[in-house]
Amino acid sequence: MLTASKVFLIIAGLLLMLDAVLMATHTPNPLFGWPLPCPLTLVVLRVGVLLFALGSRAFKK
């Protein structure tokens, strides 16, 4: 589960950097015209954090 959370967090980090570049250049989101930051980015970030919390040792105690 921790491996999956790392993958989701890496993908979310890359998407957040892309969103930051798009916001800085005032370019609209190429994905369905959604607002920035993209809701897909936020969902991937939430899933990564949730999986990390569920897979961590502190949650299991």
C-alpha positions, 0 to 999 in steps of 0.5 A: 500500500505504501508503494501505491501511495508513493506512485500516486504522490509522485504523479500528483506532484508532477501534475501540480507542477504542470498546473503551476506552470499553466497558472503562471503562463495564464494558459487554460487547462488542456484537459476538458477545460477544467479549472486550475488546479485540476480536480484530477490532480487533487483527487490523485493527491488525496488518494496518495495521502489516504493510502499513505495514512492507511499504510503507515505504522502509526495508523496501525497502532 
